[in-house]
Amino acid sequence: MTKMKLNKYIFLFFVILLVAVSSQPCFAQLPPPPPPPPTGPPCWPPPCIPVNSGLIYALGAALLFGVYAIYKSVKSRKAA
């Protein structure tokens, strides 16, 4: 190869390298995407959250368990 062609390839290599390296900061400075639009609560109407009846059953079960634990404790103290 002649020296002129070799210089041409070296110059082309450095130009391509310069373009590749200088294009990266351009992509890094793009603004972030806009946030999603605000929405209301995920599921607020009563049919979505059946807590009322479940809460009553849970409190009833806790009350019955508490009464049973107290009864068992009193019964074991009387036996001793």
C-alpha positions as CSV (number, residue, x, y, z in Angstrom):
1,M,0.0,0.0,0.0
2,T,1.1,3.4,-0.7
3,K,1.7,5.9,2.1
4,M,-1.1,8.1,0.8
5,K,-3.7,5.3,1.1
6,L,-2.4,4.3,4.5
7,N,-2.8,7.9,5.7
8,K,-6.3,8.0,4.2
9,Y,-7.3,4.8,6.2
10,I,-5.8,6.2,9.4
11,F,-7.7,9.5,9.0
12,L,-10.9,7.6,8.3
13,F,-10.4,5.4,11.3
14,F,-10.0,8.5,13.6
15,V,-13.0,10.2,12.1
16,I,-15.2,7.2,12.7
17,L,-13.8,6.9,16.2
18,L,-14.4,10.6,16.9
19,V,-18.0,10.3,15.7
20,A,-18.7,7.2,17.8
21,V,-17.2,8.7,21.0
22,S,-18.8,12.1,20.6
23,S,-22.3,10.7,20.0
24,Q,-22.5,9.0,23.4
25,P,-22.9,12.3,25.5
26,C,-25.7,13.4,23.1
27,F,-27.8,10.4,24.1
28,A,-27.0,10.8,27.8
29,Q,-28.4,14.3,27.9
30,L,-31.9,13.6,26.7
31,P,-34.5,14.7,29.1
32,P,-36.2,12.1,31.2
33,P,-39.6,10.9,30.0
34,P,-42.6,12.7,31.5
35,P,-44.2,11.1,34.6
36,P,-47.4,9.1,34.1
37,P,-50.6,11.1,34.6
38,P,-51.9,11.1,38.1
39,T,-54.8,8.7,38.8
40,G,-57.1,8.3,41.7
41,P,-56.9,5.6,44.4
42,P,-56.4,2.2,42.9
43,C,-59.7,0.7,44.0
44,W,-61.7,2.8,46.4
45,P,-65.4,1.8,45.9
46,P,-66.7,-0.7,48.5
47,P,-67.1,-3.7,46.2
48,C,-63.3,-3.7,45.6
49,I,-62.3,-3.9,49.3
50,P,-64.4,-6.4,51.3
51,V,-62.9,-5.5,54.7
52,N,-66.0,-4.8,56.6
53,S,-67.4,-8.3,57.0
54,G,-63.9,-9.9,57.2
55,L,-63.0,-7.5,60.0
56,I,-66.1,-8.4,62.0
57,Y,-65.3,-12.1,61.7
58,A,-61.7,-11.6,62.7
59,L,-62.7,-9.5,65.8
60,G,-65.2,-12.1,66.8
61,A,-62.7,-14.9,66.5
62,A,-60.2,-12.9,68.5
63,L,-62.8,-12.3,71.2
64,L,-63.7,-16.0,71.4
65,F,-60.1,-17.0,71.6
66,G,-59.5,-14.5,74.4
67,V,-62.5,-15.8,76.4
68,Y,-61.2,-19.3,75.9
69,A,-57.7,-18.4,77.0
70,I,-59.0,-16.7,80.1
71,Y,-61.3,-19.6,80.9
72,K,-58.5,-22.1,80.5
73,S,-56.2,-19.9,82.7
74,V,-58.8,-19.6,85.5
75,K,-59.6,-23.3,85.3
76,S,-55.9,-24.3,85.7
77,R,-55.5,-22.0,88.7
78,K,-58.5,-23.5,90.5
79,A,-57.1,-27.0,89.9
80,A,-53.7,-26.2,91.4
